[in-house]
Amino acid sequence: METSTTPKTSQSKRRSLRPSPSSSFKSPLITPEEKKISSQFENASLEDMKKAILELWQENEDLKKAIHELEEQGYEESQLKWYIDKLHEYNEIKDVAQMVMGRIAVLEQKTVREVHEDFGMKDED
C-alpha cells in the first residue's frame, strides 16, 4: 500500500476557507467611496449625471485656482507636507496625553475635567 505525503484536511477546515454562500461579494477593485458614488447615480437621469459632472469639473477648476494662488504667495508642496506631518505628530502626542490624564483620573478617582484643572488646562486646551 502506498502512503500519501499530502496532509489530510478535515471537511470542516476546508469549508471554513470558503466564503459563505450568503456573504456578499467584495470586489478588490472598487473602493467604498467609489461604491457610494456609483450608487448615487444608479437611478439618475442623463441630465442629472451631466449636471454632477459639470459641478465636479467646476470644483476641480476652483481647487486648481486655489493651489495656483497659494503658489503665488510663496507656498510650496514640500512646506505643506512638513506642516501636515507636524500636525499628525501633535495629534498623536495630544492623544497620548489624554490617555494618561484619563488613567490619572481613574487612579485618583476624579473626573478628567478635574485632572485637566489640576494641570492648569482650560476647556479650549
N, CA, C and O atoms as CSV, one atom per row, in Angstrom:
chain,resi,resn,atom,element,x,y,z
A,1,MET,N,N,0.840,-1.183,0.000
A,1,MET,CA,C,0.000,0.000,0.000
A,1,MET,C,C,0.881,1.240,0.000
A,1,MET,O,O,1.860,1.310,0.743
A,2,GLU,N,N,0.537,2.217,-0.829
A,2,GLU,CA,C,1.323,3.438,-0.988
A,2,GLU,C,C,0.869,4.484,0.034
A,2,GLU,O,O,-0.329,4.645,0.265
A,3,THR,N,N,1.814,5.189,0.642
A,3,THR,CA,C,1.486,6.204,1.635
A,3,THR,C,C,1.446,7.573,0.978
A,3,THR,O,O,2.341,7.927,0.211
A,4,SER,N,N,0.431,8.323,1.274
A,4,SER,CA,C,0.302,9.666,0.713
A,4,SER,C,C,1.082,10.656,1.568
A,4,SER,O,O,1.058,10.582,2.797
A,5,THR,N,N,1.780,11.590,0.906
A,5,THR,CA,C,2.526,12.615,1.645
A,5,THR,C,C,1.723,13.895,1.776
A,5,THR,O,O,2.172,14.850,2.410
A,6,THR,N,N,0.548,13.922,1.187
A,6,THR,CA,C,-0.296,15.110,1.270
A,6,THR,C,C,-1.019,15.110,2.601
A,6,THR,O,O,-1.657,14.116,2.947
A,7,PRO,N,N,-0.938,16.212,3.371
A,7,PRO,CA,C,-1.651,16.243,4.646
A,7,PRO,C,C,-3.153,16.225,4.402
A,7,PRO,O,O,-3.656,16.857,3.473
A,8,LYS,N,N,-3.852,15.493,5.252
A,8,LYS,CA,C,-5.305,15.408,5.113
A,8,LYS,C,C,-5.939,16.584,5.841
A,8,LYS,O,O,-5.585,16.907,6.975
A,9,THR,N,N,-6.870,17.203,5.164
A,9,THR,CA,C,-7.583,18.334,5.744
A,9,THR,C,C,-8.998,17.889,6.031
A,9,THR,O,O,-9.654,17.303,5.170
A,10,SER,N,N,-9.463,18.154,7.201
A,10,SER,CA,C,-10.826,17.757,7.528
A,10,SER,C,C,-11.813,18.567,6.701
A,10,SER,O,O,-11.514,19.679,6.267
A,11,GLN,N,N,-12.975,18.005,6.491
A,11,GLN,CA,C,-14.015,18.658,5.699
A,11,GLN,C,C,-14.392,20.007,6.297
A,11,GLN,O,O,-14.636,20.959,5.556
A,12,SER,N,N,-14.444,20.106,7.618
A,12,SER,CA,C,-14.850,21.364,8.256
A,12,SER,C,C,-13.810,22.452,8.028
A,12,SER,O,O,-14.169,23.617,7.861
A,13,LYS,N,N,-12.516,22.093,8.016
A,13,LYS,CA,C,-11.478,23.092,7.768
A,13,LYS,C,C,-11.564,23.621,6.347
A,13,LYS,O,O,-11.396,24.818,6.113
A,14,ARG,N,N,-11.827,22.722,5.391
A,14,ARG,CA,C,-11.947,23.163,4.002
A,14,ARG,C,C,-13.131,24.092,3.829
A,14,ARG,O,O,-13.043,25.069,3.085
A,15,ARG,N,N,-14.221,23.812,4.491
A,15,ARG,CA,C,-15.398,24.661,4.370
A,15,ARG,C,C,-15.142,26.058,4.949
A,15,ARG,O,O,-15.638,27.047,4.410
A,16,SER,N,N,-14.382,26.147,6.027
A,16,SER,CA,C,-14.163,27.444,6.664
A,16,SER,C,C,-13.327,28.380,5.797
A,16,SER,O,O,-13.350,29.594,5.999
A,17,LEU,N,N,-12.590,27.830,4.834
A,17,LEU,CA,C,-11.785,28.663,3.958
A,17,LEU,C,C,-12.605,29.267,2.826
A,17,LEU,O,O,-12.158,30.206,2.167
A,18,ARG,N,N,-13.784,28.741,2.599
A,18,ARG,CA,C,-14.640,29.233,1.530
A,18,ARG,C,C,-15.594,30.287,2.072
A,18,ARG,O,O,-16.036,30.198,3.217
A,19,PRO,N,N,-15.915,31.295,1.247
A,19,PRO,CA,C,-16.905,32.270,1.703
A,19,PRO,C,C,-18.277,31.616,1.781
A,19,PRO,O,O,-18.589,30.709,1.010
A,20,SER,N,N,-19.053,32.065,2.677
A,20,SER,CA,C,-20.399,31.551,2.820
A,20,SER,C,C,-21.233,31.960,1.611
A,20,SER,O,O,-21.037,33.052,1.079
A,21,PRO,N,N,-22.160,31.111,1.162
A,21,PRO,CA,C,-22.977,31.477,0.006
A,21,PRO,C,C,-23.815,32.728,0.245
A,21,PRO,O,O,-24.196,33.408,-0.707
A,22,SER,N,N,-24.103,33.035,1.498
A,22,SER,CA,C,-24.913,34.220,1.790
A,22,SER,C,C,-24.086,35.490,1.935
A,22,SER,O,O,-24.642,36.586,2.009
A,23,SER,N,N,-22.740,35.352,1.978
A,23,SER,CA,C,-21.914,36.554,2.120
A,23,SER,C,C,-21.858,37.311,0.805
A,23,SER,O,O,-21.861,36.710,-0.269
A,24,SER,N,N,-21.805,38.632,0.898
A,24,SER,CA,C,-21.774,39.441,-0.319
A,24,SER,C,C,-20.369,39.458,-0.904
A,24,SER,O,O,-19.375,39.373,-0.182
A,25,PHE,N,N,-20.308,39.570,-2.216
A,25,PHE,CA,C,-19.032,39.632,-2.912
A,25,PHE,C,C,-18.444,41.017,-2.737
A,25,PHE,O,O,-19.134,42.017,-2.936
A,26,LYS,N,N,-17.171,41.087,-2.366
A,26,LYS,CA,C,-16.488,42.364,-2.187
A,26,LYS,C,C,-15.374,42.445,-3.215
A,26,LYS,O,O,-14.357,41.760,-3.101
A,27,SER,N,N,-15.571,43.282,-4.214
A,27,SER,CA,C,-14.573,43.429,-5.258
A,27,SER,C,C,-13.351,44.146,-4.710
A,27,SER,O,O,-13.485,45.178,-4.053
A,28,PRO,N,N,-12.163,43.616,-4.969
A,28,PRO,CA,C,-10.951,44.298,-4.506
A,28,PRO,C,C,-10.648,45.536,-5.340
A,28,PRO,O,O,-9.733,46.291,-5.011
A,29,LEU,N,N,-11.396,45.752,-6.406
A,29,LEU,CA,C,-11.114,46.865,-7.303
A,29,LEU,C,C,-11.985,48.086,-7.042
A,29,LEU,O,O,-11.673,49.173,-7.530
A,30,ILE,N,N,-13.066,47.936,-6.287
A,30,ILE,CA,C,-13.983,49.053,-6.046
A,30,ILE,C,C,-13.870,49.465,-4.588
A,30,ILE,O,O,-14.104,48.661,-3.686
A,31,THR,N,N,-13.510,50.720,-4.364
A,31,THR,CA,C,-13.395,51.234,-3.006
A,31,THR,C,C,-14.782,51.593,-2.486
A,31,THR,O,O,-15.700,51.790,-3.282
A,32,PRO,N,N,-14.956,51.682,-1.162
A,32,PRO,CA,C,-16.257,52.079,-0.617
A,32,PRO,C,C,-16.718,53.439,-1.147
A,32,PRO,O,O,-17.910,53.651,-1.371
A,33,GLU,N,N,-15.773,54.353,-1.346
A,33,GLU,CA,C,-16.131,55.682,-1.866
A,33,GLU,C,C,-16.672,55.574,-3.290
A,33,GLU,O,O,-17.655,56.226,-3.641
A,34,GLU,N,N,-16.017,54.740,-4.111
A,34,GLU,CA,C,-16.489,54.550,-5.484
A,34,GLU,C,C,-17.871,53.902,-5.496
A,34,GLU,O,O,-18.721,54.249,-6.316
A,35,LYS,N,N,-18.089,52.952,-4.575
A,35,LYS,CA,C,-19.382,52.283,-4.488
A,35,LYS,C,C,-20.462,53.292,-4.107
A,35,LYS,O,O,-21.566,53.269,-4.652
A,36,LYS,N,N,-20.134,54.174,-3.171
A,36,LYS,CA,C,-21.086,55.203,-2.739
A,36,LYS,C,C,-21.436,56.120,-3.908
A,36,LYS,O,O,-22.603,56.444,-4.127
A,37,ILE,N,N,-20.419,56.532,-4.650
A,37,ILE,CA,C,-20.636,57.428,-5.783
A,37,ILE,C,C,-21.472,56.739,-6.850
A,37,ILE,O,O,-22.414,57.328,-7.381
A,38,SER,N,N,-21.127,55.479,-7.171
A,38,SER,CA,C,-21.871,54.782,-8.221
A,38,SER,C,C,-23.320,54.552,-7.813
A,38,SER,O,O,-24.209,54.599,-8.663
A,39,SER,N,N,-23.578,54.305,-6.525
A,39,SER,CA,C,-24.954,54.089,-6.086
A,39,SER,C,C,-25.768,55.381,-6.152
A,39,SER,O,O,-26.990,55.330,-6.294
A,40,GLN,N,N,-25.105,56.545,-6.051
A,40,GLN,CA,C,-25.819,57.814,-6.164
A,40,GLN,C,C,-26.417,57.990,-7.550
A,40,GLN,O,O,-27.453,58.637,-7.702
A,41,PHE,N,N,-25.775,57.422,-8.558
A,41,PHE,CA,C,-26.218,57.615,-9.931
A,41,PHE,C,C,-26.937,56.393,-10.502
A,41,PHE,O,O,-27.189,56.314,-11.705
A,42,GLU,N,N,-27.263,55.446,-9.625
A,42,GLU,CA,C,-27.891,54.217,-10.079
A,42,GLU,C,C,-29.182,54.484,-10.845
A,42,GLU,O,O,-29.407,53.895,-11.902
A,43,ASN,N,N,-30.020,55.356,-10.328
A,43,ASN,CA,C,-31.299,55.643,-10.972
A,43,ASN,C,C,-31.369,57.081,-11.483
A,43,ASN,O,O,-32.456,57.600,-11.736
A,44,ALA,N,N,-30.210,57.724,-11.635
A,44,ALA,CA,C,-30.174,59.124,-12.065
A,44,ALA,C,C,-30.391,59.234,-13.569
A,44,ALA,O,O,-30.051,58.337,-14.341
A,45,SER,N,N,-30.960,60.352,-13.950
A,45,SER,CA,C,-31.165,60.600,-15.381
A,45,SER,C,C,-29.853,61.079,-15.999
A,45,SER,O,O,-28.922,61.464,-15.292
A,46,LEU,N,N,-29.798,61.050,-17.306
A,46,LEU,CA,C,-28.622,61.516,-18.026
A,46,LEU,C,C,-28.349,62.985,-17.706
A,46,LEU,O,O,-27.194,63.387,-17.563
A,47,GLU,N,N,-29.398,63.776,-17.595
A,47,GLU,CA,C,-29.241,65.209,-17.279
A,47,GLU,C,C,-28.648,65.395,-15.883
A,47,GLU,O,O,-27.784,66.250,-15.690
A,48,ASP,N,N,-29.104,64.605,-14.908
A,48,ASP,CA,C,-28.561,64.696,-13.546
A,48,ASP,C,C,-27.079,64.342,-13.526
A,48,ASP,O,O,-26.291,64.980,-12.829
A,49,MET,N,N,-26.703,63.317,-14.298
A,49,MET,CA,C,-25.298,62.915,-14.351
A,49,MET,C,C,-24.450,63.994,-15.018
A,49,MET,O,O,-23.337,64.272,-14.572
A,50,LYS,N,N,-24.968,64.601,-16.080
A,50,LYS,CA,C,-24.235,65.687,-16.745
A,50,LYS,C,C,-24.051,66.860,-15.788
A,50,LYS,O,O,-22.977,67.458,-15.728
A,51,LYS,N,N,-25.101,67.184,-15.043
A,51,LYS,CA,C,-25.030,68.286,-14.075
A,51,LYS,C,C,-23.981,67.984,-13.006
A,51,LYS,O,O,-23.198,68.860,-12.638
A,52,ALA,N,N,-23.963,66.743,-12.506
A,52,ALA,CA,C,-22.985,66.351,-11.480
A,52,ALA,C,C,-21.562,66.432,-12.030
A,52,ALA,O,O,-20.648,66.866,-11.328
A,53,ILE,N,N,-21.374,66.018,-13.270
A,53,ILE,CA,C,-20.044,66.089,-13.890
A,53,ILE,C,C,-19.586,67.538,-14.009
A,53,ILE,O,O,-18.431,67.853,-13.724
A,54,LEU,N,N,-20.492,68.418,-14.430
A,54,LEU,CA,C,-20.139,69.839,-14.544
A,54,LEU,C,C,-19.792,70.439,-13.183
A,54,LEU,O,O,-18.872,71.250,-13.075
A,55,GLU,N,N,-20.534,70.036,-12.136
A,55,GLU,CA,C,-20.240,70.531,-10.789
A,55,GLU,C,C,-18.866,70.050,-10.327
A,55,GLU,O,O,-18.099,70.818,-9.747
A,56,LEU,N,N,-18.558,68.781,-10.586
A,56,LEU,CA,C,-17.240,68.249,-10.214
A,56,LEU,C,C,-16.129,68.932,-10.993
A,56,LEU,O,O,-15.071,69.233,-10.439
A,57,TRP,N,N,-16.364,69.178,-12.275
A,57,TRP,CA,C,-15.378,69.863,-13.092
A,57,TRP,C,C,-15.128,71.264,-12.539
A,57,TRP,O,O,-13.981,71.703,-12.458
A,58,GLN,N,N,-16.196,71.970,-12.159
A,58,GLN,CA,C,-16.050,73.323,-11.614
A,58,GLN,C,C,-15.296,73.290,-10.282
A,58,GLN,O,O,-14.454,74.147,-10.017
A,59,GLU,N,N,-15.605,72.297,-9.452
A,59,GLU,CA,C,-14.898,72.153,-8.171
A,59,GLU,C,C,-13.410,71.909,-8.415
A,59,GLU,O,O,-12.566,72.463,-7.711
A,60,ASN,N,N,-13.091,71.094,-9.397
A,60,ASN,CA,C,-11.703,70.824,-9.750
A,60,ASN,C,C,-11.003,72.105,-10.205
A,60,ASN,O,O,-9.870,72.373,-9.806
A,61,GLU,N,N,-11.682,72.891,-11.041
A,61,GLU,CA,C,-11.110,74.160,-11.510
A,61,GLU,C,C,-10.888,75.123,-10.338
A,61,GLU,O,O,-9.868,75.811,-10.285
A,62,ASP,N,N,-11.837,75.171,-9.405
A,62,ASP,CA,C,-11.694,76.037,-8.228
A,62,ASP,C,C,-10.488,75.624,-7.390
A,62,ASP,O,O,-9.750,76.475,-6.894
A,63,LEU,N,N,-10.289,74.309,-7.236
A,63,LEU,CA,C,-9.143,73.815,-6.467
A,63,LEU,C,C,-7.826,74.146,-7.165
A,63,LEU,O,O,-6.851,74.524,-6.514
A,64,LYS,N,N,-7.801,74.004,-8.483
A,64,LYS,CA,C,-6.592,74.361,-9.234
A,64,LYS,C,C,-6.268,75.844,-9.037
A,64,LYS,O,O,-5.108,76.218,-8.868
A,65,LYS,N,N,-7.305,76.678,-9.061
A,65,LYS,CA,C,-7.113,78.119,-8.870
A,65,LYS,C,C,-6.577,78.412,-7.468
A,65,LYS,O,O,-5.674,79.234,-7.308
A,66,ALA,N,N,-7.128,77.744,-6.453
A,66,ALA,CA,C,-6.670,77.946,-5.076
A,66,ALA,C,C,-5.213,77.513,-4.921
A,66,ALA,O,O,-4.438,78.181,-4.237
A,67,ILE,N,N,-4.838,76.398,-5.551
A,67,ILE,CA,C,-3.446,75.926,-5.499
A,67,ILE,C,C,-2.532,76.945,-6.153
A,67,ILE,O,O,-1.466,77.264,-5.626
A,68,HIS,N,N,-2.947,77.450,-7.295
A,68,HIS,CA,C,-2.136,78.446,-8.012
A,68,HIS,C,C,-1.946,79.709,-7.152
A,68,HIS,O,O,-0.849,80.264,-7.095
A,69,GLU,N,N,-3.015,80.153,-6.488
A,69,GLU,CA,C,-2.918,81.335,-5.622
A,69,GLU,C,C,-1.955,81.101,-4.465
A,69,GLU,O,O,-1.181,81.990,-4.108
A,70,LEU,N,N,-2.001,79.899,-3.876
A,70,LEU,CA,C,-1.074,79.585,-2.785
A,70,LEU,C,C,0.368,79.565,-3.281
A,70,LEU,O,O,1.274,80.033,-2.591
A,71,GLU,N,N,0.580,79.021,-4.477
A,71,GLU,CA,C,1.931,79.005,-5.040
A,71,GLU,C,C,2.436,80.414,-5.312
A,71,GLU,O,O,3.617,80.702,-5.121
A,72,GLU,N,N,1.523,81.310,-5.767
A,72,GLU,CA,C,1.904,82.706,-5.998
A,72,GLU,C,C,2.279,83.409,-4.702
A,72,GLU,O,O,3.089,84.336,-4.707
A,73,GLN,N,N,1.690,82.971,-3.589
A,73,GLN,CA,C,2.002,83.563,-2.286
A,73,GLN,C,C,3.290,82.981,-1.701
A,73,GLN,O,O,3.720,83.379,-0.619
A,74,GLY,N,N,3.899,82.044,-2.417
A,74,GLY,CA,C,5.184,81.508,-1.974
A,74,GLY,C,C,5.114,80.157,-1.291
A,74,GLY,O,O,6.139,79.645,-0.842
A,75,TYR,N,N,3.946,79.575,-1.202
A,75,TYR,CA,C,3.839,78.254,-0.583
A,75,TYR,C,C,4.305,77.183,-1.554
A,75,TYR,O,O,4.110,77.284,-2.765
A,76,GLU,N,N,4.933,76.146,-0.985
A,76,GLU,CA,C,5.380,75.012,-1.784
A,76,GLU,C,C,4.797,73.738,-1.182
A,76,GLU,O,O,4.514,73.665,0.014
A,77,GLU,N,N,4.627,72.752,-2.028
A,77,GLU,CA,C,4.047,71.484,-1.568
A,77,GLU,C,C,4.872,70.865,-0.444
A,77,GLU,O,O,4.313,70.294,0.492
A,78,SER,N,N,6.198,70.976,-0.530
A,78,SER,CA,C,7.057,70.382,0.499
A,78,SER,C,C,6.819,71.038,1.861
A,78,SER,O,O,6.874,70.369,2.893
A,79,GLN,N,N,6.553,72.362,1.862
A,79,GLN,CA,C,6.264,73.051,3.122
A,79,GLN,C,C,4.953,72.542,3.710
A,79,GLN,O,O,4.856,72.303,4.914
A,80,LEU,N,N,3.951,72.379,2.861
A,80,LEU,CA,C,2.661,71.907,3.344
A,80,LEU,C,C,2.789,70.507,3.922
A,80,LEU,O,O,2.160,70.202,4.935
A,81,LYS,N,N,3.590,69.652,3.300
A,81,LYS,CA,C,3.804,68.302,3.818
A,81,LYS,C,C,4.443,68.368,5.205
A,81,LYS,O,O,4.068,67.598,6.089
A,82,TRP,N,N,5.393,69.266,5.410
A,82,TRP,CA,C,6.042,69.410,6.709
A,82,TRP,C,C,5.010,69.798,7.760
A,82,TRP,O,O,4.995,69.229,8.851
A,83,TYR,N,N,4.135,70.778,7.438
A,83,TYR,CA,C,3.107,71.200,8.387
A,83,TYR,C,C,2.122,70.076,8.687
A,83,TYR,O,O,1.705,69.906,9.832
A,84,ILE,N,N,1.754,69.319,7.678
A,84,ILE,CA,C,0.826,68.204,7.878
A,84,ILE,C,C,1.464,67.148,8.766
A,84,ILE,O,O,0.808,66.616,9.662
A,85,ASP,N,N,2.742,66.834,8.528
A,85,ASP,CA,C,3.458,65.863,9.367
A,85,ASP,C,C,3.508,66.337,10.816
A,85,ASP,O,O,3.295,65.551,11.739
A,86,LYS,N,N,3.789,67.622,11.011
A,86,LYS,CA,C,3.840,68.170,12.375
A,86,LYS,C,C,2.462,68.136,13.032
A,86,LYS,O,O,2.361,67.895,14.235
A,87,LEU,N,N,1.422,68.368,12.277
A,87,LEU,CA,C,0.060,68.318,12.805
A,87,LEU,C,C,-0.287,66.893,13.246
A,87,LEU,O,O,-0.896,66.698,14.297
A,88,HIS,N,N,0.102,65.898,12.440
A,88,HIS,CA,C,-0.119,64.496,12.819
A,88,HIS,C,C,0.640,64.171,14.102
A,88,HIS,O,O,0.104,63.521,15.000
A,89,GLU,N,N,1.878,64.622,14.184
A,89,GLU,CA,C,2.696,64.373,15.380
A,89,GLU,C,C,2.048,65.004,16.607
A,89,GLU,O,O,1.968,64.378,17.664
A,90,TYR,N,N,1.587,66.244,16.465
A,90,TYR,CA,C,0.917,66.948,17.558
A,90,TYR,C,C,-0.314,66.171,18.017
A,90,TYR,O,O,-0.531,65.987,19.214
A,91,ASN,N,N,-1.123,65.713,17.046
A,91,ASN,CA,C,-2.346,64.988,17.397
A,91,ASN,C,C,-2.042,63.677,18.115
A,91,ASN,O,O,-2.766,63.295,19.035
A,92,GLU,N,N,-0.983,62.988,17.707
A,92,GLU,CA,C,-0.596,61.755,18.380
A,92,GLU,C,C,-0.165,62.031,19.816
A,92,GLU,O,O,-0.535,61.293,20.729
A,93,ILE,N,N,0.611,63.085,20.018
A,93,ILE,CA,C,1.062,63.450,21.370
A,93,ILE,C,C,-0.131,63.841,22.233
A,93,ILE,O,O,-0.217,63.458,23.399
A,94,LYS,N,N,-1.038,64.599,21.657
A,94,LYS,CA,C,-2.241,65.029,22.389
A,94,LYS,C,C,-3.081,63.814,22.793
A,94,LYS,O,O,-3.596,63.758,23.910
A,95,ASP,N,N,-3.219,62.838,21.881
A,95,ASP,CA,C,-3.982,61.624,22.191
A,95,ASP,C,C,-3.357,60.861,23.349
A,95,ASP,O,O,-4.062,60.384,24.239
A,96,VAL,N,N,-2.025,60.748,23.336
A,96,VAL,CA,C,-1.337,60.048,24.422
A,96,VAL,C,C,-1.535,60.801,25.739
A,96,VAL,O,O,-1.780,60.187,26.777
A,97,ALA,N,N,-1.429,62.120,25.695
A,97,ALA,CA,C,-1.627,62.926,26.907
A,97,ALA,C,C,-3.040,62.731,27.455
A,97,ALA,O,O,-3.226,62.631,28.667
A,98,GLN,N,N,-4.034,62.676,26.570
A,98,GLN,CA,C,-5.410,62.469,27.028
A,98,GLN,C,C,-5.572,61.085,27.669
A,98,GLN,O,O,-6.285,60.938,28.661
A,99,MET,N,N,-4.908,60.072,27.098
A,99,MET,CA,C,-4.982,58.728,27.691
A,99,MET,C,C,-4.339,58.717,29.074
A,99,MET,O,O,-4.866,58.103,30.002
A,100,VAL,N,N,-3.203,59.396,29.211
A,100,VAL,CA,C,-2.518,59.446,30.507
A,100,VAL,C,C,-3.391,60.176,31.522
A,100,VAL,O,O,-3.527,59.736,32.664
A,101,MET,N,N,-3.982,61.293,31.100
A,101,MET,CA,C,-4.849,62.033,32.033
A,101,MET,C,C,-6.081,61.220,32.404
A,101,MET,O,O,-6.560,61.298,33.536
A,102,GLY,N,N,-6.596,60.441,31.458
A,102,GLY,CA,C,-7.720,59.564,31.776
A,102,GLY,C,C,-7.330,58.521,32.805
A,102,GLY,O,O,-8.104,58.215,33.713
A,103,ARG,N,N,-6.125,57.974,32.664
A,103,ARG,CA,C,-5.637,56.984,33.623
A,103,ARG,C,C,-5.429,57.615,34.997
A,103,ARG,O,O,-5.763,57.013,36.017
A,104,ILE,N,N,-4.877,58.827,35.023
A,104,ILE,CA,C,-4.695,59.551,36.290
A,104,ILE,C,C,-6.048,59.768,36.951
A,104,ILE,O,O,-6.186,59.595,38.162
A,105,ALA,N,N,-7.054,60.149,36.151
A,105,ALA,CA,C,-8.397,60.386,36.691
A,105,ALA,C,C,-8.947,59.119,37.347
A,105,ALA,O,O,-9.564,59.180,38.410
A,106,VAL,N,N,-8.720,57.984,36.711
A,106,VAL,CA,C,-9.199,56.720,37.277
A,106,VAL,C,C,-8.470,56.423,38.586
A,106,VAL,O,O,-9.098,56.062,39.582
A,107,LEU,N,N,-7.147,56.573,38.581
A,107,LEU,CA,C,-6.356,56.261,39.773
A,107,LEU,C,C,-6.679,57.189,40.941
A,107,LEU,O,O,-6.695,56.758,42.094
A,108,GLU,N,N,-6.935,58.461,40.643
A,108,GLU,CA,C,-7.231,59.436,41.695
A,108,GLU,C,C,-8.724,59.568,41.957
A,108,GLU,O,O,-9.139,60.377,42.787
A,109,GLN,N,N,-9.528,58.786,41.260
A,109,GLN,CA,C,-10.982,58.802,41.389
A,109,GLN,C,C,-11.544,60.211,41.203
A,109,GLN,O,O,-12.324,60.712,42.012
A,110,LYS,N,N,-11.110,60.826,40.099
A,110,LYS,CA,C,-11.564,62.160,39.729
A,110,LYS,C,C,-12.122,62.097,38.315
A,110,LYS,O,O,-11.979,61.094,37.615
A,111,THR,N,N,-12.759,63.186,37.912
A,111,THR,CA,C,-13.162,63.281,36.513
A,111,THR,C,C,-11.968,63.777,35.699
A,111,THR,O,O,-11.021,64.338,36.249
A,112,VAL,N,N,-12.023,63.567,34.399
A,112,VAL,CA,C,-10.952,64.043,33.526
A,112,VAL,C,C,-10.900,65.570,33.578
A,112,VAL,O,O,-9.820,66.159,33.530
A,113,ARG,N,N,-12.061,66.204,33.676
A,113,ARG,CA,C,-12.101,67.665,33.776
A,113,ARG,C,C,-11.340,68.143,35.025
A,113,ARG,O,O,-10.607,69.130,34.966
A,114,GLU,N,N,-11.515,67.452,36.135
A,114,GLU,CA,C,-10.799,67.823,37.365
A,114,GLU,C,C,-9.288,67.655,37.183
A,114,GLU,O,O,-8.511,68.481,37.661
A,115,VAL,N,N,-8.873,66.600,36.501
A,115,VAL,CA,C,-7.444,66.387,36.244
A,115,VAL,C,C,-6.916,67.497,35.338
A,115,VAL,O,O,-5.813,68.002,35.548
A,116,HIS,N,N,-7.701,67.874,34.332
A,116,HIS,CA,C,-7.302,68.993,33.461
A,116,HIS,C,C,-7.092,70.253,34.293
A,116,HIS,O,O,-6.109,70.973,34.112
A,117,GLU,N,N,-8.012,70.508,35.194
A,117,GLU,CA,C,-7.891,71.699,36.059
A,117,GLU,C,C,-6.647,71.603,36.935
A,117,GLU,O,O,-5.967,72.605,37.160
A,118,ASP,N,N,-6.341,70.387,37.438
A,118,ASP,CA,C,-5.132,70.198,38.250
A,118,ASP,C,C,-3.867,70.569,37.483
A,118,ASP,O,O,-2.889,71.042,38.063
A,119,PHE,N,N,-3.903,70.345,36.157
A,119,PHE,CA,C,-2.745,70.664,35.321
A,119,PHE,C,C,-2.830,72.074,34.735
A,119,PHE,O,O,-1.997,72.468,33.918
A,120,GLY,N,N,-3.846,72.827,35.161
A,120,GLY,CA,C,-3.967,74.211,34.683
A,120,GLY,C,C,-4.507,74.342,33.271
A,120,GLY,O,O,-4.301,75.365,32.617
A,121,MET,N,N,-5.190,73.322,32.802
A,121,MET,CA,C,-5.738,73.356,31.443
A,121,MET,C,C,-7.163,73.891,31.475
A,121,MET,O,O,-7.913,73.654,32.422
A,122,LYS,N,N,-7.516,74.615,30.423
A,122,LYS,CA,C,-8.864,75.155,30.275
A,122,LYS,C,C,-9.606,74.304,29.259
A,122,LYS,O,O,-9.005,73.460,28.594
A,123,ASP,N,N,-10.919,74.523,29.135
A,123,ASP,CA,C,-11.740,73.748,28.206
A,123,ASP,C,C,-11.243,73.850,26.767
A,123,ASP,O,O,-11.294,72.867,26.028
A,124,GLU,N,N,-10.766,75.022,26.361
A,124,GLU,CA,C,-10.320,75.194,24.976
A,124,GLU,C,C,-8.954,74.569,24.722
A,124,GLU,O,O,-8.535,74.483,23.568
A,125,ASP,N,N,-8.240,74.126,25.767
A,125,ASP,CA,C,-6.954,73.459,25.580
A,125,ASP,C,C,-7.227,72.073,25.084
A,125,ASP,O,O,-6.293,71.306,24.849
